Amino acid sequence: MSFPGSPLEKTKPRRLVSLCLGVLGKHFEDITADLSEIAANFPADIKMAMLAIARRRKLLNDEVLISLAESSWEILDISGSDVSDSGLAKVAEICQSLQAVDISRCSKVTPLGVSELVHHCRSLEILRYGGCPRSDYTARRCLGILKPELNNAEGESWEELDTVEIAKGAQSLRWLVWPKIDEDSQESLATECPRIIVNPKPSPFGFRGVEVPREALPDIALDDLIVKDINPKTWAAVCGITPRPVVPSILSPTELPMAERFRLAFVERDTRLAPKRAKNARQHQRRAERDWVMTSTDAKSIVLASQVSRSLHSRS
């Protein structure tokens, strides 16, 4: 019997696609120039995994984000990246089904970018920002963007209002994660945006009687689940993260991990086929030269001239 975290616990081998994403992620900076062409036919979940890797490798900017953006995305985590208002506005136009967005520690995002996000993404329920002085400053200036404006609304409470009566503002926003919110901003939101719950905490009974979504918990990254099967070494060298040790399998103490066996098998096959590929290349080159000689008049002239020259030299 083995217990979680014990050396005898059997680990599930990573999927082949996760191994490939790990290799691709380690060399991400080499493909950024052609990323839009490379990722054009990738599925939406693969693009999101590449985005998560780029963010962790500190390579996420406007160009990378726009190259990977997919209209079916419902979450977007660009926290701590170099994405600016331009990139955020463009991806908001493309990904209008976004429900949870993390722009915390994005020093290049201003209220203009947040305004575009709120305007295009009408299903946005969770917003995470702040986390650094510049982002906190932006968050304070965004209060007016989140506050609703009413069109002759009638009713005694916010709960009685229909969404069509809310002219502007973050109509569907319900959860706001802003770790270092100041008292004035918190009081303003509580008074003018009572539908928005700020910095909810996990509880077995929910928050104010409402179950808190996983994406609204501040200690959980939005894209953690997306890269859970990818080796942390993919970005550890850049971010200074200490990867979790690989737990050996209980099958055999000397058995190699699946990823290493896969790599060695590929290297062995490549080495075994190398002479055959070289031979085929030489045969192809000779065949091409022979075909050229048989079909080209100039080549025939050169061959005949060479033969005549050798004949004259031999007679002399």
N, C-alpha and C positions, 0 to 999 in steps of 0.2 A: 504493500500500500504506500502511495506517495502523497505528499501534501503539497499545496500550491507554493511555489518558490523553492522547493527542495531540489537537490541535484538529480533526484530520480524522476522528477516530473517530466513526462514526455512532451516534447514541443511539437507543435504542428508545423510542418515544412511550409515555407513561403510559396505562394503561387508563382508560376513562371512569369506572368505579367508583372508581378511585383519585383522580381529579380531584374527584369529588363528595365523597369522604371528606375531601379536603384542605380544601374549602370549608366543610364541616360542622365540621371540627376547629377552624378559625379562629374559629368562633362557638359553640364548645362550651358556654361558660358561659351562653349564652342559652337552651339547651334542657335544661339539667340538671333543671329543675323538672318537666318533662313527659317525661323520658327513658324511663321505663318504658313509656309509651304509644307513643312514637315508635319505639322499638326492638323492640316486641313481635313484629313479623313479620319482623325482619331475620334473615338466616342467621347461623349460629354464627361464621363467619370474619369477617363484617362487624362483629359485636358485639365480637370480640376486637380488631379493628383500632381500633374506637372506644375500647376500654379502653386500648390502647397509646398512642393520641393523648392521652387524658385524663391518663394517667400522665406523659407528657412535658410536658404543659401545666400540671402541678401542680394538677390539678382532680380527682384520683382520691381518693374517700372511700368510706365504707360505702354510702351511697345510690347512688352511681354504679356501684359494683361489683355490688351486688345487682340493680340494674336491668338490667345487661348479662349477668349470669351465665348460662351455658348448660351443660346437663348433659353435652354431648358434648366439652367442653374437656378436653385432656390436658396443657396447660401453663398456668401462671398466673404473670404477672409483675406484682407490685404494689410493687416496690422503690421506696423513697424517697417513698411516698405517705402519706396520712393515714388509711389503713385501720386499723381497730382490731380487737380480739378479736371484737367482735360481727359485723362484716362478714366477717372471715375464717372464723368458725364457720359463718355462714349459707351462704357460698359453698362451704364444704367439704361441707355437707349436699347442696347442689345438684349440685356437680361432683365426684362420687365417683370419677371415672375419671382424676383428675389424676395425672400421672406425674412432672412437674417443676414445682417452685414456688420462686419467688424472693420472700422477704420481707425482704431486706436493707435496712437503713436505714429500717425501719418502726418508729419510736419508740413507736407506740401499740399494738404487738403484744407481748403478754406470753406467758409459758409456757402460760397458759390457752388462748390462741388456737392455739398450736402443738399442744397436746394434742388439741384438737378436730380439727385438720387431720390428725394422725396417726391418730386414731380413725376418721374417716370415709373417708379416702382410703387404702385398703389396697393400692393399686397404686403408691404414691409411691416413686419410685426416686432422685430428685434433689431435694435441699433446699439452698437458698442463704439464708444469713442473716448477721448481723453487719454490719460496715461503718460503724457509728457507736457511740459509747459506750453508749447505751441498748440498742441491738440486740445489742451484744456481751454486755452484762449479761444480757439475756434468753437468749442462746445458752448461756451458762454454766449458767443455771438449767434449761435444757432437757435436759441430759445424762441425767437420770433418765428422761425421757420416751422417749428414743431407745433406752435399754438394754433388752434383752429380759428377760422373766421366763420361766423354764422350768417345764413341767408334767411332772415325773418323766421328764425326757429321758434317754435312754441313748445312749451313743456316745462315741468317744474324741476327736472333733474337731467343730468347728462345721459343717464341710462335710457331715457325716453326719446332721445334724439335719433333720427335716422341719418345714415351716412350721407344721403343726398343733401341734407341741410347744412353739412359742413363744407364750406366753399373751398377753403385752402387748408394748409397745414398737413401734418402727417396723419392722415385719416385713419389708417389701420394700425399705427404704432401703439403697442401695448407694453413693451418692455424696453427700458433704457439702462444700459450698463455704463456708468460713468464713475469710476472708483473714487476720484478725488473731487466730487461735486461740492461746490461751496454752498453755504447755508442759504444765501439769497436766491441762487438758482434753484435749489431744491424746494424752497418755499414758493417760488414763482411757478414751478411745474406743478406742485401739489394744488395750487389755487386755480391756475388757468388750464392745466392739462390733467385733470383728475383720472382720466382713463389710463395714463401712462404710469407704470410702476417702475420706480427707480431703484437700481441695485437690489434686486430680489435675492433672498437667501434660501437655500434648500431647507425644506421642512417636510416631515411626514404628513402634515396636514395642509401643505401648500402655502401660498403667500396670499393673505387676505381671502382665504377660501378658494384660491385659484391655483391649480397645479403649475409649477414653474417649469417652462420648457428647458431642456438640457442646454440649448444654445444661449439661454439668458443667464447662465451661471458664470460668474466672472473668472473662476479658476479653471475653466475648460475652454480650450481653443476650438473655434468653429470647425477647423479642418483636421482635428486629431483623428477622427474615425477614418478619414480619407486615406491617411498614410500609415495607419496602424500596422499594415502588413509589409511595409517597406523598411529595410534595414536602416536604423538611425545613423549608421556610419556614412550614409549618403550625404548628410549635411553636417556631421559632427566635426569634421576637420575645419570647417569654415566658422561655425557658430560656437565652437568650444564646448559642445555638449558631450558629456561622457556617456557613450552608449551603454545600454544594459547588456550584461554579459549573456552570451548564448548558453542556454542550459543544455548539457549533453543529453543525447537520447539514451533510454534504458536498454536499447536493443544490443548495443555493444560499446564498450568504452573506447575502442579504437576505430569505430566507424566514422567516416568523414561526413560532415554535414551535406545535405542534399545540394545546396548551392555550389559547394566545392566539387562534388562529384560531377555535377553538370558542367562546370568550367573545365575540369580535367578531361572529361569525355570529349568536349568540343576541341580542346587543344590537341588531343591524341588523334582525333579524326582529321583535323586540319594538317597535322604533320604527316600522317599516313598518305593523304591524297596530294600532297605538294608535288612529289615527283611526277605523278600522272598528269597533273595540271600543267607542269612545265613541258612535258613531252607533247601534250596536246597543243600547247602554244607554239612549239617549234614546228609541228606538222602543219598547223594552220598557216604559219608564216611561209613555209616552203610551198604549200598548195597555192597560196595567194601569189607568190612570185611566179610559179609555173603558169597559172592562169593568165597572169599579166603578160608573160612572154608569148603565150599562144594567141592572145587577142590583140596585142598592140603591134602595129606596124613598125613603130620606132624601136620597140624592143627586139623584133625580128632583125631589123637592120643592124642593131648593135651586136647581136649574136653572130650574124653572118660576117660582119666586119672583123670581129674578134677571131673567128675561125680562119678567115683569109689571112689575117696578120700572122697567126701562128704558123700557117702553111708556108708563107713566104719566108719567115724566119728559119723554118726547118730546112728549106731548100738552100738557103744561103749558108 
